[in-house]
Amino acid sequence: MDYISTTIAAEKWGVSPRQVQRLLAESRISGARKYGRLWMVPADLEKPGDPRKGEPHKQLYADLCQIITATTMPMPRANPDAVLDTISEERLCLQYQGELAYLRGDFETTKKCYEKTAGDNAARLRASSIAIAAAISLGDYSFYLEIESFLKGVIENSEKNELKVIAELFLSTAYVSAGILNLVPSWLKDGNFAALIAAAKPDAAYKRVKYFQFLGQPESMLATAQTAWQLCALKSKISFHDIYFQIACAMACYALGRINEATRWLLDAMNIALPHGFITPFAESATTFGSLLDKCLKQEYPEYCDAMAKLWKRSFPNWMIFHNLLTKDNITVILSQRDYQIAQFAAHGIPYKVIAEQFHISVGTLKNRMQVIYDMLHISEKPRRQELAKFVF
């Protein structure tokens, strides 16, 4: 990111240098950095709006854009934590602290960072995406519902479409990670990121990668992840998405049977992440790689084998439980009204012949429809009717 002096910023915004200093003192210039006694301002930053003027949603959106831009700066590869020393605003530090803690499996700290944003809607919006992932990893469904309620409130009440889209993006963290694809917003499925600011597009690209993964389309997954990684990767820097895009490329190659490529991508990601204790991205994808992850760990980073296994055992079951809870809470959205009615009959144990007669279809058609219902709810364990009952009732 390029920076300019406060004098140049004053000229650009048409205000006095003293006004810029006042904005800095009030922590209203997101992304500003201090070098000694000299302040530098992001070159592409617009003049901060006056909170006493304008529509609330416009002000919230402008503030949110500033925070997103300021907290997507890549971190020093040799010492990612050093980024915290270059930031003066607490709201920005909280975002980085939450992400760094999440990468290391410290989900409680990520939760605390989110809780500290109370009263600052822009900072809370920014922190919500990583906080959702932490809530699921912790198995803290009430914490997830708190975040979901906040984001849905923004989506339902926002008069500005761009603000609504960003809230939908952050909420979709839950849906794409747990495979609830019916709840993923249509613009994300289509790859239409026009309403997003540039700094938010890598996050959208990664969520679309996860969408392709659950669709079972590794070719699309690889193409999207590789392109996005090439756009955000920097030799001397490291970013949250840099790691995840490389792991996504490895998963896609593994699914395509290209084991050598998968191994290369996985080792490259490990070489960036594991020297800093960033084990979460690998623990999250452990089941996807089969024995390949263990093989790479034992080969290059054997000291992390136990920690990785413990984190997986602690968090992975929570993602499965969360999937079931979220599916139950949204079953009438996931299934059409007709499919939901069929599911209710089936969950009660009513014979297929009777159900088929009720809906004026053949038994064969009903069985095909039930398979679709099971697939949409990700029910594979037998007896499937008993599993279905857990969702319906």
Buried (B, 14 or more C-beta within 10 A) or exposed (E): BEBBBBEBBBBBBEBEBEBBBEBBEEEBBBBBBEEEEEBBBBEEBEBBBEEEEEEEBBBBBBBBBBBBBBBBBBBBBEEBEEBEEBBBBEBBBBBBBBBBBBBBBBBEBBBBBBBBBEEBBBBBBBBBBBBBBBBBBBBBBEBBBBBBEBBEEBBEEBEBEBBBBBBBBBBBBBBBBBBBBEBBBEBBBEEEBEBBBEBBBBBBBBBBBBBBBBEEBBEBBBBBBBEBBEEBBEEEBBBBBBBBBBBBBBBBBBBBEBEEBBBBBBBBBBEBBBEBBBBBBBBBBBEBBEEBBBEBBEEBBEEBEEBBBEBBEBBBEBBEBBBBBBBBBBBEEBBEEEBBBBBBBBBEEEEBEEBBEEEEBEBEEBEEBBEEBBEBBBBEEEEBBEBBBEBBE
